[in-house]
Amino acid sequence: MDYWARPGLDRHQTLLLYPTLDESVSPDHPVRLLDEILRGLDWSDWTREYDGHHGQPPIPPWTLAGVIVYGLMRRIRSSRQLEYVCGHNIDFMWLAERRTIDHDTICRFRTRFQKPLKELFKQVGRLAMGMGFIRLLEVAFDGTRVKANASRYHTWTAERVEAVLAELEHQVAEMLAEAETTDARGNTLGDDRESPALPPELADAQKRREKLGQLLEELRAADAARKKDGYRTPAQLPKADPESTVMPNKEGGYAPNYTPVAAADGTQGFILDCDVIAGPNEQNELLPSVDRIKENFGNQVENLSADKAFGTGPNLAGMETRNVSFHTPVESPVPQEGNPAKRADPRQPVPEAEWPNLPRNDKKKLAKCCFVYDEATDRYYCPRGKELPYAETNK
């Protein structure tokens, strides 16, 4: 008796009646919904880019765009991986109708139709809104931190660039002197052959000098901006990924990072807007995102939720101006019930026994609500009852 389960189909068995490609995909599969949405869009701007008469018959733009969009839904962005799944995954084969699509075709299509692909996002979003998948009744906005593919220990600062430039200047001077000596020797020997404009190594050194000079200007401008904002540490640019920014990590320390932000609809979880910024100030992207959602979908967001990092004064005022109900935790600077700092006379110190109960922030320091403001004297008082007169304003 054979102990093991028999295979469902012999690899070499020829079948008279075989299930069709359409029967291989369940009726409620997400790829069917995507295909239905894509085929309901206007592709006239895309088809005008094709000749229509010469060459091999091209793959329809809605098929290639569908493969790219569905790949993003499945967290597949690599063109080579898309080429593989189009030949091995049933859902991708169904979407491409069993066409053979190589990675070069996907890359060229994605580069050629980069702008229409962004417009496709708007069309899909508006169609999804018409079908009831997007309602803009409840929208959530947040950002995160993604590490760049660069080391935190290999960065440029203005001081480091100046040192490398000084060394490079010395090398260039030596190579120029050597080139002049060689030219003079050739003229003395009567060699009238045309000498090259610059040796390859000298040309490369001068190119590096120009790039380092541009980098030095960027770093000096960044240092000036940081100094204006009250930062004392110098600006840093990663060597391997210069588009990223060195910023604090959530787990501690500093490293090259990116900050992606996204807004999602609460009905079906559709992404309404997204962006990637090179700095840590994700709270500044809230209002622009709300405006882009209105522009792309034609309707204003009704309710928006975000964490306390977005509860800034400009965001609160901007949401009120746009008539959007904004839900975010806002810490009141006034001591609340249960806070020992709340006392009838702020000039009286908090009892020493109550000091452990004073609220503290994430850095283990006293929270702002521990300091009481007295409007009559225009003074703040610390938990010890000491006056805190105004000194200066720092950003």
C-alpha positions in Angstrom: 0.0 0.0 0.0 1.4 3.4 -1.0 1.7 5.6 2.1 2.1 9.0 0.3 -0.7 11.1 -1.2 -0.9 10.8 -4.9 -0.2 13.9 -7.1 -3.2 15.9 -8.3 -2.0 15.7 -11.9 0.7 13.7 -13.6 3.2 16.1 -15.1 3.3 14.2 -18.4 -0.5 13.5 -18.6 -2.2 14.9 -21.7 -5.7 16.3 -20.9 -8.6 16.6 -23.2 -10.5 19.1 -21.1 -8.3 21.5 -19.2 -9.5 24.5 -17.1 -9.2 27.8 -18.9 -7.0 30.6 -17.6 -10.1 32.5 -16.5 -11.3 29.5 -14.5 -8.0 29.4 -12.7 -8.6 32.8 -11.0 -11.4 33.0 -8.4 -14.3 35.4 -9.1 -13.6 37.5 -6.1 -9.8 37.8 -6.7 -8.5 41.4 -6.4 -6.9 41.2 -9.8 -10.3 41.1 -11.4 -11.4 44.3 -9.7 -8.2 46.0 -10.9 -8.7 44.8 -14.4 -12.3 46.1 -14.4 -11.2 49.5 -13.1 -8.4 49.8 -15.7 -10.6 48.9 -18.6 -13.1 51.5 -17.6 -10.6 54.4 -17.9 -9.8 56.6 -20.8 -6.5 55.5 -22.5 -6.6 57.9 -25.5 -3.6 59.9 -24.3 -1.6 56.7 -24.0 -2.6 55.2 -27.4 -1.6 58.5 -29.2 2.0 57.7 -28.3 2.0 54.6 -30.5 2.5 54.7 -34.3 -0.4 52.4 -35.0 0.9 51.1 -38.3 4.6 50.1 -38.3 6.5 47.5 -36.3 5.3 44.6 -34.3 1.9 44.8 -32.7 2.6 46.4 -29.3 1.3 45.3 -25.9 -1.7 47.5 -24.9 -0.9 50.2 -22.4 -3.6 49.1 -20.1 -2.0 45.7 -19.8 1.5 47.0 -19.0 0.1 49.6 -16.7 -2.0 47.0 -15.0 1.1 44.7 -14.5 3.0 47.6 -12.9 0.1 48.7 -10.7 -0.8 45.2 -9.6 2.9 44.6 -8.9 2.8 47.6 -6.5 -0.2 46.1 -4.8 1.8 42.9 -4.3 4.9 44.8 -3.2 6.8 44.0 -6.4 8.6 46.8 -8.0 11.6 45.2 -9.8 11.1 44.8 -13.5 12.9 41.5 -13.5 10.6 40.1 -10.8 7.6 41.4 -12.8 8.9 39.5 -15.8 9.2 36.4 -13.7 5.7 36.5 -12.2 4.1 37.2 -15.6 5.4 33.8 -16.6 4.8 31.9 -13.4 2.0 33.4 -11.3 -1.6 32.7 -12.4 -3.0 36.1 -11.4 -0.3 38.0 -13.4 -0.7 35.6 -16.3 -4.4 36.3 -16.2 -3.9 40.0 -16.1 -1.4 40.0 -19.0 -3.6 37.4 -20.9 -0.5 35.1 -21.1 1.6 37.6 -22.9 5.3 37.3 -22.6 6.6 40.6 -21.2 10.4 41.1 -20.6 11.9 43.4 -18.1 13.3 45.8 -20.7 9.7 46.4 -22.0 8.5 47.2 -18.5 11.4 49.6 -17.8 11.0 51.4 -21.1 7.2 51.7 -20.6 7.6 52.9 -17.0 10.1 55.6 -18.1 8.2 56.7 -21.2 4.8 57.0 -19.4 6.0 58.3 -16.1 3.7 61.3 -16.1 0.6 59.5 -17.4 1.2 56.8 -14.7 0.7 59.6 -12.1 -2.4 60.7 -13.9 -3.6 57.1 -13.8 -3.5 57.3 -10.0 -6.0 60.2 -10.2 -8.3 58.4 -12.6 -8.3 55.2 -10.5 -9.0 57.2 -7.4 -12.0 59.1 -8.9 -13.4 55.9 -10.3 -13.0 54.1 -6.9 -14.8 57.1 -5.4 -17.6 56.7 -7.9 -17.9 53.0 -7.0 -18.0 53.8 -3.3 -14.6 52.5 -2.3 -13.4 56.0 -1.3 -15.6 58.4 0.6 -13.2 60.8 2.3 -15.3 60.6 5.5 -12.4 59.4 7.6 -8.8 59.9 6.5 -5.7 58.9 8.4 -2.3 60.6 7.9 1.1 59.5 9.2 4.8 59.3 8.3 7.6 56.9 9.2 11.3 56.7 8.9 13.1 54.5 6.3 16.8 53.9 6.4 18.7 54.8 3.2 21.2 52.3 1.7 24.1 54.2 3.1 26.4 54.0 6.1 26.0 56.5 9.0 29.8 56.5 9.2 30.5 57.6 5.6 29.2 61.1 5.3 30.5 64.4 4.0 30.8 67.5 6.1 32.1 70.9 5.1 35.2 70.4 7.1 35.9 67.0 5.5 35.2 68.3 2.0 37.6 71.2 2.5 40.4 68.8 3.6 39.8 66.6 0.6 39.8 69.6 -1.7 43.1 70.9 -0.3 44.7 67.5 -0.9 43.2 67.3 -4.4 44.5 70.8 -5.2 48.0 69.7 -4.3 47.7 66.6 -6.5 46.4 68.6 -9.4 49.2 71.1 -9.1 51.8 68.3 -9.2 50.1 66.7 -12.2 50.0 70.0 -14.0 53.7 70.6 -13.3 54.5 67.1 -14.6 52.4 67.7 -17.8 54.2 71.0 -18.5 57.6 69.4 -18.0 56.6 66.6 -20.5 55.4 69.2 -23.0 58.6 71.2 -22.7 60.7 68.1 -23.2 58.8 67.2 -26.3 59.2 70.7 -27.8 63.0 70.6 -27.1 63.2 67.3 -29.0 61.4 68.8 -31.9 58.3 66.6 -31.5 55.6 68.5 -33.3 52.9 66.0 -32.7 49.8 67.3 -31.1 49.8 66.5 -27.4 46.6 65.6 -25.6 44.7 68.4 -23.9 44.9 66.7 -20.5 46.1 63.3 -19.2 43.1 61.1 -18.2 44.1 61.1 -14.5 44.4 64.9 -14.5 41.0 65.3 -16.2 39.4 62.9 -13.6 41.0 64.9 -10.8 39.6 68.2 -12.1 36.1 66.6 -12.5 36.3 65.4 -8.9 37.4 68.9 -7.8 34.4 70.5 -9.5 32.0 68.0 -7.9 33.6 68.5 -4.5 33.3 72.3 -4.9 29.6 72.0 -5.6 29.2 69.7 -2.6 31.0 72.2 -0.4 28.6 75.0 -1.5 25.6 72.8 -0.6 27.1 71.9 2.8 27.9 75.5 3.6 24.4 76.6 2.7 23.0 73.8 4.8 25.2 74.8 7.7 24.0 78.4 7.5 20.4 77.2 7.5 21.0 74.9 10.5 22.7 77.7 12.4 19.8 80.0 11.7 17.4 77.4 13.1 19.5 77.0 16.3 21.4 73.8 15.5 25.0 73.6 16.5 26.0 70.4 14.8 27.3 70.6 11.2 25.2 69.4 8.2 26.1 65.9 6.8 25.5 64.5 3.3 25.8 60.7 2.8 28.5 59.6 0.3 26.6 56.6 -1.0 23.1 58.1 -1.2 23.3 61.9 -1.4 19.6 62.4 -1.8 18.9 61.0 1.7 19.3 63.1 4.9 21.1 62.3 8.1 18.5 62.5 10.8 17.6 60.9 14.2 16.5 57.3 14.1 13.6 56.1 16.2 15.9 53.4 17.8 18.5 56.1 18.7 21.5 57.7 17.0 21.7 59.4 13.6 21.8 57.8 10.1 20.9 58.6 6.5 17.1 58.3 6.2 14.1 59.1 4.2 10.6 60.1 5.5 7.7 58.6 3.6 4.2 60.1 4.4 0.9 58.8 3.3 -2.9 59.5 3.7 -5.3 56.5 3.6 -9.1 56.4 3.4 -10.9 54.7 6.2 -13.6 53.0 4.1 -11.4 50.4 2.2 -7.9 51.5 3.1 -7.2 53.1 -0.3 -4.1 55.3 -0.3 -5.1 58.8 -1.2 -1.8 60.6 -1.3 1.8 59.8 -0.6 5.2 61.4 -0.8 8.8 60.9 0.3 10.6 63.9 1.9 14.3 64.2 2.7 13.9 65.8 6.1 12.4 64.9 9.5 9.6 67.5 9.5 6.7 65.3 8.4 4.2 67.6 10.2 4.8 70.2 7.4 3.4 67.8 4.8 -0.1 67.5 6.3 -1.7 70.6 4.7 -0.2 70.1 1.2 -1.4 66.5 1.3 -5.0 67.6 2.1 -4.8 70.1 -0.8 -3.6 67.4 -3.2 -6.4 65.1 -2.2 -9.0 67.8 -2.9 -7.3 68.5 -6.3 -7.1 64.8 -7.3 -10.5 63.6 -6.1 -12.5 66.8 -6.5 -13.8 66.6 -2.9 -12.6 67.9 0.4 -11.7 65.6 3.3 -14.3 65.7 6.0 -12.4 64.1 9.0 -8.7 63.6 9.3 -6.8 61.8 12.1 -3.1 62.1 12.9 -0.8 61.6 15.9 0.3 64.3 18.2 3.3 65.2 16.1 0.9 66.8 13.6 -0.9 68.9 16.2 1.0 72.0 15.5 -0.4 75.5 15.4 -0.1 76.0 11.6 -1.8 72.6 11.1 -4.7 73.4 13.5 -5.2 76.8 11.9 -5.0 75.4 8.4 -7.5 72.6 9.1 -9.9 75.2 10.5 -9.5 77.3 7.4 -10.2 74.3 5.1 -13.2 73.3 7.2 -11.8 69.9 8.0 -12.5 68.2 11.3 -9.0 67.5 12.6 -8.5 64.8 15.3 -5.1 64.8 17.0 -3.9 64.6 20.6 -3.0 68.1 21.8 -1.2 68.5 25.2 -2.5 71.4 27.2 0.2 73.5 28.8 -2.2 74.1 31.7 -1.9 71.6 34.6 -4.8 69.2 34.7 -6.4 67.3 37.5 -4.1 64.9 39.2 -1.0 67.0 38.3 0.7 68.1 41.5 1.7 71.3 39.7 -1.9 72.5 39.7 -2.1 74.6 42.9 -3.9 77.7 44.0 -0.8 79.8 44.4 1.9 79.0 41.9 4.5 80.8 44.0 4.2 78.0 46.6 6.4 75.0 45.9 5.0 71.5 45.2 5.5 69.3 48.2 8.6 67.2 47.9 6.6 64.0 48.4 4.6 64.8 45.2 7.7 65.3 43.0 7.7 61.7 41.7 4.1 62.3 40.4 5.0 65.3 38.3 4.5 64.5 34.5 7.6 63.9 32.4 8.2 63.9 28.7 9.8 61.1 26.6 13.3 62.5 27.6 12.5 61.9 31.3 12.4 65.7 31.9 9.6 67.7 33.5 6.7 68.2 31.0 5.6 71.7 30.0 2.4 71.4 32.0 4.5 71.4 35.2 5.2 75.1 34.7 2.3 77.3 35.7 1.7 80.6 33.9 0.3 83.5 35.9 -1.4 86.0 33.6 -1.5 88.8 36.3 2.3 89.0 36.6 3.1 87.6 33.1 5.4 85.0 34.7 5.9 81.3 34.7 6.5 79.4 37.9 8.4 76.2 38.2 7.3 73.4 40.6 9.6 74.9 43.3 7.7 78.1 43.1 10.6 80.0 41.5 9.8 82.8 38.9 10.9 82.2 35.4 11.2 85.6 33.7 11.3 85.9 29.9 14.8 85.8 28.5 14.8 85.1 24.8 13.0 83.2 22.0 14.6 80.2 20.3 13.3 78.1 17.5 
